[in-house]
Amino acid sequence: MPVQSKMGKFEGVLFAEGGDFDVYYRKIKKNVNSDKLKQFGVLNTPEDRAKFLVDLPEIDSINVEAATSIRNLEKALEFKEKGNDFFRLRTYGEAFKNYTQALQHCPVNEENPEDPINRDYSIMLANRSAAMDGAGLYDACIKDIDRSLKFGYPRELWYKIYKRKGHAAIKMKQYLIAKEALEIALKHVGRSDIKKEKDRDTYRMKIRKQMTVFNVTKTLYNCELQERTPSCLKNGEESDRGMSKKLKIVEDGGNKALVAEENIETEDVLVSADPYVAVVNVTGGRAGGKICPHKMDKMFNPIPCSFGSELTFGSLESRDEASNGFHKYEWPLLKNFDDAKILERSRLALRMITQIEPEKISNVCSLLGKDTIPEESLKMAVKTFNLNVANATDEEKFVSSVLGFYFLQNLFSSGYLPLQNKTKLSPNEYDVFTLLERAVLVALYHTKPIELLDIPKCKKDFMDETNEIKIDICGFGIYPDLYEVETAGTGPERHVIHWFLDKKLLISSFRRVEKGQSVCIVEQPPVGGPQKAPANDMITFRCANELCTCSFPLKENTKEKIITCPLDDCGIKTNIWERLKLIQRLKKDFAAAKEEFLRSDVTICKDILKGTIDEWDRIIVRPYKEIEQLQNLYVRSLKCEIGDNERQCIEGNQFGHLISKKHKINVMPTDEDPDNQIVTKTYTIK
């Protein structure tokens, strides 16, 4: 269902209250009473709906002019000087921000890096690399230095920038890169802008002092970067998306159900989905200026927009991919949307259009509501536009049409559509309008937040269930592959956790599920159906015969020692006394797992809990309060492990907190002599 604010309004959902669009929409709604809204609701064609809107007063009362490039050398130099002032004060964060703004405003010829016009741009990159070096962002520092050199950084200053690269590479434990950089720095001191030979010798001594780190080993190496949390589908390839082969959707009395095709183990990745479209959180949180608007990964080395907007990207690859796709149509509209306070769901709706090349729009529109298989490049688009919006109200349809009309005018301004006739839309323009209306409804009903786990490094005060895991929403996406899986996988008790690697959504299991059993990924107790049984202090022991379905509910302090199964085809005796002794050992294991969690070693905690839960499930039937507590801590440990690994990736791959896997120091003595080089000499003492 769409998220709405009070009284069915859309402020805070599609657009923010007090923005230009909110004012615009209120003016239009004044002219649409309940009777007119009903009349609008029965209009079946985009032509009729567009005509209805065009006839409304105030329909053209909002700005849709495209913005121009912000590039201006004078403005860029102002930001550069501000950055220099902050750098002198060692306020590296503020220096970094101002240098980034200088780069955004600085004219640059990327097609010809050797163009003399790029000199200022290269110096700004070098300055920002110094701020990053000071802030400890060593990987980003190296990337800025490489780009600065590419764009013609003055040769007389190479000694300085290569020394900085060597320092950053040593911090990143990239010793081969560091040695090469420092050798180049040493070589260029004699060609530098340092005037006095005495000062040059002093600088050479500084470089040689840095190079003493290479004397501790005969073999130099580059330390491997930290790997991210494994996210491959179980029994699948890294590139696979959708459901794991362990899942299957089956028809169950007219309804669809999600069942296990094979036995599902804990931590199996069952679903991996990419969004058709995703946008960053524009309403705050940890996203603003820190998350790449294309890949949805954290930005440490912001790359300015190639068209001259205020947007930055996490890498050159991300920027170029976006610039060849949606961004070339959206960049001149960003200021309009910021002024109008257009929110994420509305921006997703527009992105659904700009992802498609204009000449393909009619193809997508013709496949709405049809089962025809589209060409490969349009499959994801058609699947997204055909997501279910059957429950849309008249008011939702009306706001989707108003937003669609607003976006249509913006697309004329941005050049996505050529404006041919101001009084009448062409068939292709009606197709765009139709898709825009549909896109807003799809965004209302099917948008999912993209979440970042905020896991504390120290877990001492984090085991208490009242301390919920903090989640930051960094963006929003529409995942068309998820709709069918979630519809089929609804049930009273969830078996999985949801998490994200950038914008990729992953669903992995935290419970074992046997082949043929239902798998629940969305917890939603059926209305009037069986509810989830509450956990209590009764222990329902399983029969000792693994093939028998009989069980014996007993109190934990029961005096029973041996129970014989009452079923005629079983009759096996179950030793309750031995199981009660096992339960005491399992409780000690639980206590040990808690101790590991408090020591922040969540991986060991998780491994202990996994075995303990398996033992509990072998001897008893859920629910039982002890297992509920075990499972809650196990789920928390899984999430903590994911969050810790992401933090370690950043600390390692950006700040250089890496541990070499190939060159570990062996602190234990060894008696091995593979080459028989040890010679024993015997001395006779007289």
N, C-alpha and C positions, 0 to 999 in steps of 0.2 A: 504493500500500500504506500502511496505517497505520503511524505511527511508534511503536514500542514500546521500552520499556526492557528490561533483562535478564530472561531467563526468561519472556518474554511478559507481564510484569506491566504495569500501566497507570499506576503512579506516575510523575509527570513528563510524562504524556501527557494523561490525562483529569482527574487530580487530583494534588496535590502530596503527597509523602511527609511524614508527621507531622501532616497536617491532620485535622480532625474526620471528613471523609469517608473518608480513608485508614484511620483507626481503625475506623470503622463497617464498611467493606468487608472488613477483615481478620476482624472478628468474624463476619460473615455467611459468609465463605469457609471458616471453621473447620467449619461445619456442612454444607458441600457437598464431598463427596469426588468422585473421578473418575467413579464409577458414577452418582452423583446428577447430575453435570454432563452426562453422556451422556443421562440421562433427560430433563433439561431441554432438551437440544438437539433432541429429537424432538417437543417440544410445539409444536403448530401454531397454536393460537389465543391471543389476548391474555388471554382469560379463564383458560385453563389456566396460563399463565405467571404471571399476577398471583396466582392461588391458590397456586402453588408458592412464590412470594416471601412471601405473607402468612403461610404456615405455618412460615416459618423463624424461629427465635429471634433476638432483637435487631433485627428488621426496623424497629421503631419507636423505636430507641435514638438517634436523631439529631434535633437541633433543626430544626424547620421553621416556627417562629413568624415572622410578618411583623414587620418593624421599624416604628417610628413616626418621625415627622418630627423632625429634629434642631434645628428652629428654637427659639431661646431667646434673648431679648434680653440677658439678663445675660451669657450666654456670648459673644454677639456683641460686646458692649462690652468684654469682656476681651481678645478678639482684636484689637479696634480699638486699645486702649491699647498692646498689644504692638507693633502696626504703627507707632503713633506713636513709640514708643521707638526702633525700628529706623530710622524715617525721620529722626529727629533726628541719628542717627549716620551718616546718608547710606548706610545699608545697604539700598539700594532693593529688592534681590531678596527679602530677608527681610520687609521692610515689605509688599511686594506679596503675598507668601504669606499673611501674617496678615490683611491687609485682605480678601483673597479668602475666607478662613475666616470672617471677621466677616460678610461678605455671605451666605455659605451659612447661617449660624445666625440671621441677622436676620429677624424677621417682616416681611412686606411684603404689601400689597394691590395686586397688579398690575392687577386689574380696575378699580380706582379710584385712579389715580396721585396724585390730589389729596388722598387721605385723610391726615390729620395723622399717622397711625401710620407713614407712610413717611419722616418727617423723618430719623430715624437712618440709615435705609437710604441716603437721598440723600447724607448727609454721608460715609458710608463709601465710596460710589462716588467722591465728590470726592477723598477722601483717597487712594484707590487711583490715581486719575488723576494725583495729584501724584507718587506713587511711580513710575508709568509714565513720566511726563515726565522724572523724574530718571534713569531707566534708559534713556531714548532710545526708548521704545516710543510714538512720537508718534501713530500711527493709533489704537492702543488707548486712549491718553489721551483723544483727542477723543471716541471712542465712550462712554467712561465719563462724560465731562462732559455729553454730550447726555442720557444716561440719568439722571444726577444731577439735571439741570434738569427733566426730565420728572417725576421723583418728588418735586418740591417742595423743591429746595435753597433755603435761606433767601435772600430777595431782598437783604438787607443784606450778603450775601457774594458777590453776583453779580460785582462788580468784580474780585474775586480769581480766580474760576473762568473768567470770560471772558478775562481777561488770559492765563491759562494756556492756554486754547484757542487764542488768537491766536498765542502762542509756538509751540505744537505745530503749528499750521497753517502757519506760516512755515517751520518745519523740514521739513514735508511738501511745501513749495512749492505749497501751496493758498492763493494770495495773496488771492483774492476772499473766501474763508471767513475768512482771518486778518484782513483789513481790517474786515469786518463785526463780528467778535468783539471786536476792540480798540476799535471805536467804541462798542459796547455797554458795554464795561468802563469807558471814559472817562465815558460818560453816567451810570453808576451809582456813581461815586466819591462824588458829592454825596449819595447816599442810603445810604451805607455805614455800617458800624459804627466807622469811623475817627472819633475824637472831635474832634481838633484840626484846624483849617483848614489850618495849616501842614503837617501830615502828609498831608492830602488833596492839597495842591498838589504835594508831593514825589512822591506816588504818580501823580498826573496826568503829571508830568514823565517818570516811568519808562515810562508807556504811550506817550507821544508819542515817546520815544526809540526804542521798538520800532517805531513806525509810520514812522520815517524810511526804512525799507527800501522803502517804496512810492514814494519820491521818485525812484528811479533809472530809472523807466520811466513813460511816459504811459499804457500799456495794461497793466492787471493781468490775470492769467490763473491758472488752476489747472493745474498740471503733470499730464500723463496718467500713470496708474499703469502699472507694469511688467506686460506680458502674459506668461502662462505658456507653456510649450513647446506648440506645436501638437500636437493629439492626435486630429484628425479622421481617420476612415477614408479611405483612398485611394479616390477616386471616390464618396465618400459625404457625408452631412451630419453636422454636429456632434453631433446627437442620435442618430445611428445607432449600434447596438451589434451585436456578432456579428462575422462575417467580412466582409472587403472584397469588393467585386465582382470583384476580381482573383483570388480563390481559389475553388476548387470541390472538393467531396468527391465522388469517383467510386468505384464498385465495381470492385475489381481481384481477380478470382479468389476471390470470397467475402470478401475483406478490403477495407476502405475505405482510400483513398489521397487525400492532399491534393495537388492539382496547380494550376499557374498557369493561370488562364483567359485572362490577358493577360500581356504582359511585365511583370515586377516589377522596379522600380528600387530602388536603395539608399535607405533612409530612408522607404520607403512604410509607412504604418501598415496592417497587414494584419488585426489583430484588436483589438477594443475590447470589454471586458467589464466589467459591473458585478456585484458580488456580490449574491446573494440575501440573505445575512446577513454581517455583519462585526463583529468585536469588537476592542477594543484589547488590546495585550500586557499582561497583568497580572503577568507574571513578571519585569519589569524592563526594561532597555534605555532608550531615549530616550522611551518612550511615557508613562510614569507621570505623570499629571496634565498632560501637554503635548499630547496628541493628543485631538481631539474624538471621543467614543465613538460618534457617529452618522456624521459626514461623513469621519472619519479624516484631517482636516487639522490642521495645527499650530495650537494655541491660544495667542493672545496677549492675549485679552480674555475670560477665562473667565466664562461665564454660569451662575449657580447653578441647580440643579434646581428646577423649579416645585413639586415635591411635598415637598421638604425632605430629600432624600437628600444624601450627600456628593459626588455626581457633578456635574461641571461640563461645559458644552458650549462649542463654539467660537463660536457666534453665537446670537442669538435665534431665527433661522429653524431652525437645527439642533435647538435645544432643543424648539421647538414641534412640529416634525415628529416627533421621538422621543416627546414626551409624548402626542401624539395616536395613537401606535402602540404599539410594544413597551414603551416605558419606563413607561407607566402600570401595567403588570402586573409589571414587573421591579424597580422601585425599592425596594419593601419587602423584597426578597429579597437585595439586594446584600450586606448584612452577613452573612447566613447563608452566602453563597457565599465571602466573604472568610475567615470563620472555618473553613469546611470546606475551604478552599484548592482550590476548584473551578477548573480551568484552562480555557484558551481553547476547546479543542475541545468540551468539555462545555457551555460557555456558548453556543457557536454552536448546539449542538443545541437548547437551550432557546429561543434566539432564533428558530429555525425555526418554533417553535410560536407564540410571542407575536407574531410578525409577522402571524399569521392571527387574525381576529376569532373569538371562541368559536363563534358560530353558523355559521361556515364550515368548522369542523373536520371534520364528517361528510362534507361534499362532497369535501374533499381526500382523506380516508381511503378513500372509495369509489373513487377513481381510481388507487390504488396498483397498479402492475403492469399498467395498461391504457393503450391508445392513444387513448382518447376525448379529444377536445379540450375542455379546461375553459373556463370563462368567463375573460375577459381578466384580471381582477384576481387570478386564482389560477394563471395559466399558469406563472409563475416558481416558485411554491411546488410545484406538482405536478411540474414538471421536476426540481426539486432532490430531492424525496423519492423520485423514481424513478431517481436515479443508481445505478449498479451497485454492489451490495455482496454479490454472489454468493459471494465467497471468504471471507466472515466465518466465523471458527472458533466452536466452542461456547463458549469462554471469552469471546470478544468479544460473542457474543449474550447471555451471562449478565451481563456488566458493563453492557451497554446496557440490559438489563431492570432491573437494580438502580438505575442512574442514572435511568432513566425513571420508576421508582416513587418515587424521592426527589424528582425534579422535579414529579411529579404532586401529592405532598403539599404542596410549596411553592406550586403553582398554586392549591390550595384556600385556602392562607393569604393569598395576594395578591389573591384575589377574581376571578381569571381563570375559575375554576370554582366554582359554589356547592356547598357540601358538603351533599348531600341525605340520604345514608345512610352511616353510618360502617362498616357491616358488608358492604355490597355496592355495587359500582360500577354506575353507569348506563351505557346504551349509548354515550352521548356521551363519558363519562369513559373507557370502554374505547377509544374512537377516539383520544382524546388520548394514552393510554398507548401505543397501537400506533404512533402517529406519533413519540412521544418515543423509543421503542426504535429505530425506523428512523433517526431524526435522529442519534442517537449513532453509529450505524454509518456513516452518510453523512459525518459530521464526521471520523470516524477515517480514512476512505479518501479524502476529497476536499477536505480543508482545505489552503489555500495561505497561506504567509506574505505579508503586505503589507510591502514593503521600502522603506526610505529609503536613497538613495545618499549616502554621506558623502564628498564630493569636496573635497580641499584646494584652497585658493585659489591657492597657489603649486604649480606642477607640476614644479618643478626636479628633485625626487628621486622623481617618481611615474611616470616612463616605464618603469622597470625592471619586467618582468613578474612578478618575485618580490614586488613591492609590490602586492598585490591590492587592488582597490577595496573599501573598507570598506562593509559593508551593515548597517544596523540594522533589526531587525524591529519595526515599530511596531504591528502588528495581524495578524489572521488573518481570512480570508474563504472563502466557498464560492462558486465561480463555475460554475453549471450549464451555461452556454453554452460552456465551455471543454472539457468532457469529450470530446465528439465530435471537435472540432478536433484535440485532442492525440492522441487514439487514431489518427486518420487521418494525422496529420503526424509520425509517428515514423520516424526514419531514422538513418543512420550519421554524418551531418555536419549540424549545425544551421546554418540560414541567417538566424536572427533573434536579437534581444535582447528580453528582457522588462523592462518598467519600469512604474512606477506614478505616477499623478497622484492623490494622496489614495488613495481605495480603488479607483479605476478602473484595471484592468489593461490594459496596452497591449503589443502585440507588433509590432515593426517590423523591416524587413529590413536587413541590412548587406551583402547580396550581390545582384547582378543574377541573376534567374532567368527564363529564356526561357519563352514560352508552351508549355504542354504538359508541362513538366518537373515532377518531384515537388518539393514544398516541405517541408522538415524544420523543425519547430519544437520537437521534443523529441528530443535526441540519445540514441539507444539502439541500438547496433550489433546487428543480428539474430543470434541464436544459430545458429552454423553457417553463416551467410550471409557475403557479401562484407564485409570489414572496410575501414575507412578507410585508404587508402594513406598511409604515412608520407612526410613531406616530405624531399627529399634534394637533392643538388647537380646532379642531371641536369636538363637543360632539354629539355622535349618541345615542339619548335616546331610550330606549326600550318602547314598548307599555305597558300600565298599565295592560293589560291582559297577564298573564304569559304564556298562551298557544298560544298567537299570535306571529308571526314572524316579524311583521312590526316594523320599527324603523324610527326615525326622526332626521336627521343630522341638528344640529343648532350650531351657535356660542355661546360661553360661555356668551357673553353679550347680548343675544337675548332678545327681548321685548315680545316674545310669552309667554302667561300665561297658556292657555289650548289648547291642540290639540286633535281633534277627529280622531280616526283611520279610514282611508279611506276604509278599507276592509269591504265588505258587511257582512261577517259572524262574524265581531267583532263590530266595531263602538263605542268602549269604549273610554271615554275621559281620557287623561293623563294630570295631573296637572304639567306642566313644572315649574311653579313658586315655588311649594313646593319642587320639586327636586333640583332646584337651591339653595334653602335655605339649603337643606340637604348636597349639595356639599360643601357649606361653612363650615358646621360642620365637614365634612370629612377632609377638608383641615386643620382644627384645630387639628384633631386627628393625621394627618400626622406630623404636627409640634411637637405634644406631643411625638410621637414615635421617632422623631429625637433627642429630648432632652434626652429621656431614653438611646438611643444609645450612645450619647455623654457622658452620665454618666456611660457607660460600662455595663448597665443592658440590655443585648441584648434579654433576654427571655421576659421581659415586652415589649420591643420594638417590638419583633416578634408577640406577642399576640395582640397588638394594630393594627399592620399592617394587620394581618390575618383578623380581623373583618372588618377593613376599606376596604380592597380589596373586600371582599364578598359583602359589601354594594354597592361599585362601580359597580361590575359585575351584581348586581340585577337591577340597573336602567339604565345602558348604555351598548353599544356594543364596544368592543375594535376594533382598537387601539385608545388610548388617552394618551397624554404625561404624565398626572398626574399619571395614573395607571402604566405606564412604570417605572416612578421614584419610586413609591411605591413598585413595584415588585422587582426592582433592590436592594432596601434596604432590602426587605424581604429575598431575596436569600442571601445577605451578612450576614444578621442576623442569618439565618440557619447555614451557614458555620462557623460563629463566635461561635455559641452555641456549635457546634461539637468540634471545636478547643479548646474552653474554657473548655469543659468537659474533654477532653483528658489531658489538662494541669493540671486540678484539680485532676484527677486520679493520675498523677505522683507526684504532690505536696503532695497529701494526702497519697497515698499508699507507696511512697518511702521516702518522707521527713517528714511525720507525721503531715501534716497540715489537720487534720481530725476534724470533728464536730460530736459529739455523737448524734445519732438520738433517742436513747432510754433514755438518761439521760440528757435532756435539762434542763437548769436552769430556773426555773419559777420566773421571777422578779416581777410578779404582786401578790398582796396579795389576799388571798382567804378566804371566809367565810364558806367553806364547812367543815362539821364535820360528816363524814360518820359513825363513831362509837359512836356518842353521848357522847364524852368524855369531852366536855366543861361543867364546873360547874359554875353556877352563884351564887355569894354570895352578900347578901344585908346587908349593914351596916347602922345603924341609928346614925346620927350625932346629938349630944345633944349640 
